[in-house]
């Protein structure tokens, strides 16, 4: 059975740099940022459900958490 080296496997599987949240359009990103940084009382579960309803089916609470360390666009 032929196998790849770990380095080759890692290079093949590498994705573009940045977090998933960084790939969102500015208007969507800013709505999520506002919800998490203001007194809107909208949590990651609701944000995840909203993003999924908007077509971002791979949205997860963990991916959304990354926005808490970033600035508003």
ROZA-954167 format. One record per residue (C-alpha): chain; z, y, x. Coordinates in Angstrom, 1 decimal. Layout:
<nodes>
+-----+--------+--------+--------+
| mol |     zz |     yy |     xx |
+-----+--------+--------+--------+
|   A |      Z |      Y |      X |
...
+-----+--------+--------+--------+
</nodes>
This chain:
<nodes>
+-----+--------+--------+--------+
| mol |     zz |     yy |     xx |
+-----+--------+--------+--------+
|   A |    0.0 |    0.0 |    0.0 |
|   A |   -1.1 |    3.3 |    1.5 |
|   A |    1.4 |    6.1 |    1.4 |
|   A |    1.5 |    9.8 |    2.2 |
|   A |    3.9 |   11.3 |    4.7 |
|   A |    6.7 |   13.4 |    3.2 |
|   A |    5.0 |   16.5 |    4.6 |
|   A |    1.7 |   15.7 |    3.0 |
|   A |    3.4 |   14.9 |   -0.3 |
|   A |    5.2 |   18.2 |   -0.3 |
|   A |    2.1 |   20.2 |    0.6 |
|   A |    0.2 |   18.5 |   -2.3 |
|   A |    2.9 |   19.2 |   -4.8 |
|   A |    3.6 |   22.8 |   -3.8 |
|   A |    3.3 |   25.4 |   -6.5 |
|   A |    2.6 |   29.0 |   -6.3 |
|   A |    5.6 |   31.1 |   -5.0 |
|   A |    8.0 |   32.7 |   -7.4 |
|   A |    9.9 |   31.5 |  -10.4 |
|   A |    8.3 |   30.5 |  -13.7 |
|   A |    9.7 |   33.7 |  -15.3 |
|   A |    7.8 |   35.8 |  -12.8 |
|   A |    4.5 |   34.5 |  -14.3 |
|   A |    5.2 |   36.0 |  -17.8 |
|   A |    3.3 |   39.1 |  -18.9 |
|   A |    5.3 |   42.3 |  -18.4 |
|   A |    5.9 |   42.9 |  -22.1 |
|   A |    7.3 |   39.4 |  -22.7 |
|   A |    9.3 |   39.5 |  -19.5 |
|   A |   10.9 |   42.8 |  -20.4 |
|   A |   11.8 |   41.6 |  -23.9 |
|   A |   13.6 |   38.6 |  -22.3 |
|   A |   15.3 |   40.9 |  -19.7 |
|   A |   16.5 |   43.3 |  -22.3 |
|   A |   17.9 |   40.5 |  -24.5 |
|   A |   20.0 |   39.2 |  -21.5 |
|   A |   21.0 |   42.6 |  -20.1 |
|   A |   21.9 |   44.5 |  -23.3 |
|   A |   24.3 |   44.0 |  -26.1 |
|   A |   21.8 |   42.2 |  -28.2 |
|   A |   23.8 |   39.0 |  -28.2 |
|   A |   20.6 |   36.9 |  -27.9 |
|   A |   21.2 |   33.9 |  -25.7 |
|   A |   19.1 |   31.6 |  -23.6 |
|   A |   18.7 |   29.1 |  -26.4 |
|   A |   17.2 |   31.6 |  -28.8 |
|   A |   15.0 |   33.1 |  -26.0 |
|   A |   13.8 |   29.6 |  -25.2 |
|   A |   12.9 |   28.9 |  -28.8 |
|   A |   11.1 |   32.2 |  -29.1 |
|   A |    9.1 |   31.7 |  -26.0 |
|   A |    8.1 |   28.2 |  -27.1 |
|   A |    7.1 |   29.6 |  -30.5 |
|   A |    4.9 |   32.1 |  -28.6 |
|   A |    3.1 |   29.3 |  -26.8 |
|   A |    5.2 |   29.0 |  -23.6 |
|   A |    6.0 |   25.4 |  -24.3 |
|   A |    7.4 |   24.8 |  -20.9 |
|   A |   10.1 |   27.4 |  -21.3 |
|   A |   13.6 |   26.1 |  -20.7 |
|   A |   17.1 |   27.7 |  -20.5 |
|   A |   17.2 |   27.0 |  -16.8 |
|   A |   13.9 |   28.8 |  -16.2 |
|   A |   15.1 |   31.8 |  -18.2 |
|   A |   18.3 |   32.0 |  -16.2 |
|   A |   16.3 |   33.1 |  -13.2 |
|   A |   15.7 |   36.5 |  -14.8 |
|   A |   19.3 |   37.5 |  -14.5 |
|   A |   18.8 |   38.0 |  -10.7 |
|   A |   15.6 |   40.2 |  -11.2 |
|   A |   14.9 |   43.8 |  -12.1 |
|   A |   13.2 |   44.9 |  -15.3 |
|   A |    9.5 |   45.5 |  -14.8 |
+-----+--------+--------+--------+
</nodes>
